[in-house]
Amino acid sequence: MATLTIRGLDPVTHARLRVEAARHGRSMEAEVRAILHDRLSAPGGERGLGSRIRARFEGLGGDLELPDRSGELPRAAEFDP
């Protein structure tokens, strides 16, 4: 089992951690383990950035009509004024 030492924890964070640990009926060390486990346990497949952006704005509606570009070759963007 690995050991982790956290130095320089500010007093406010330390106090909040102590309160949360007491609220959950466990030691501060067990509380930190639970927090890390919850935060780092990936749900059944992380979604990519595009999927997260779409999910965030999906309720706004407004379909975007895209032109048909099936016959065109890709071209570089032009940034000239």
C-alpha positions in Angstrom: 0.0 0.0 0.0 1.3 3.4 -0.9 1.8 6.3 1.5 1.0 9.9 0.6 2.0 12.9 2.7 0.3 16.3 2.1 2.3 19.3 3.2 1.2 22.9 3.3 -2.5 22.2 3.6 -4.1 25.5 4.6 -6.0 25.6 7.9 -9.4 26.2 6.3 -9.1 23.2 4.1 -7.8 21.1 7.0 -10.8 22.2 9.1 -13.3 21.4 6.4 -11.7 18.0 5.8 -12.0 17.3 9.6 -15.7 18.3 9.6 -16.5 16.2 6.5 -14.7 13.2 8.0 -16.6 13.5 11.3 -19.9 14.0 9.3 -19.2 10.7 7.5 -18.0 8.9 10.7 -14.5 8.2 9.5 -10.9 9.4 10.1 -9.4 12.2 8.1 -7.2 9.7 6.3 -10.2 7.5 5.3 -12.1 10.7 4.2 -9.2 11.6 1.9 -9.1 8.1 0.5 -12.8 8.2 -0.2 -12.5 11.6 -1.9 -9.7 10.5 -4.1 -11.4 7.3 -4.9 -14.7 9.0 -5.9 -12.9 11.7 -7.9 -10.5 9.4 -9.8 -12.9 6.5 -10.4 -13.9 6.9 -14.0 -17.6 6.2 -14.7 -18.3 3.6 -17.4 -16.2 5.4 -20.1 -15.2 9.0 -19.9 -16.9 11.2 -22.5 -14.7 13.4 -24.8 -14.8 17.2 -24.9 -17.1 17.3 -27.9 -19.6 15.0 -26.2 -19.5 17.1 -23.0 -20.0 20.4 -24.9 -22.9 18.9 -26.9 -24.6 17.6 -23.7 -24.2 21.1 -22.1 -25.9 22.9 -24.9 -28.3 20.2 -26.2 -31.4 21.7 -24.4 -31.1 25.0 -26.1 -32.4 23.7 -29.4 -31.7 25.5 -32.7 -30.5 23.1 -35.3 -27.6 24.4 -37.4 -28.0 23.8 -41.2 -24.7 22.8 -42.6 -24.0 23.1 -46.3 -23.3 20.0 -48.3 -19.6 19.7 -48.9 -19.4 16.1 -50.1 -18.0 17.3 -53.5 -15.4 19.7 -52.1 -11.8 19.0 -51.1 -10.6 20.3 -47.7 -8.9 23.7 -47.9 -6.8 25.7 -45.5 -8.4 28.5 -43.5 -7.9 32.0 -44.7 -7.2 34.7 -42.1 -6.4 37.7 -44.3 -8.4 40.8 -43.5 
